[in-house]
Amino acid sequence: QVQLVESGGGLVQAGGSLRLSCAASGNILRILRMAWYRQAPGKQRELVAAVTAGGSTNYADSVQGRFTISRDSAKNTVYLQMNNLKTEDTGVYSCYVLNGFEGVWGQGTQVTVSS
């Protein structure tokens, strides 16, 4: 099995920055995709950003230009740099890793942006 450990969430004022990290360990075969999702109170979970093994990235329209996803393949770690945070970015951010044919979710980390 693969385990994911997330870190970096917290409370920040609007306009501030946070950096999330998600490290994968365990029975890693080949990580094909790493992504961050978020779920705001009362809303469905949505994709924030994703990066493939080949380095291709995609972002939700709402975070384009403010968030940057990156990965360190040697460390099996994905990062999400979040700049110019807005109150609507508040939510639980969860890491998702596609390891071979197995999808694994992290436990989630709270991000709260105050006005």
Protein Blocks (a to p, Z undefined) as FASTA:
>chain_A
ZZdddehiacddehiacddddddedjdfbdfbdcdddddehiacddfbdcdfkopacddf
klgokaccdddfklopacdddehiafklgccddddddehjaccddebiaddddZZ
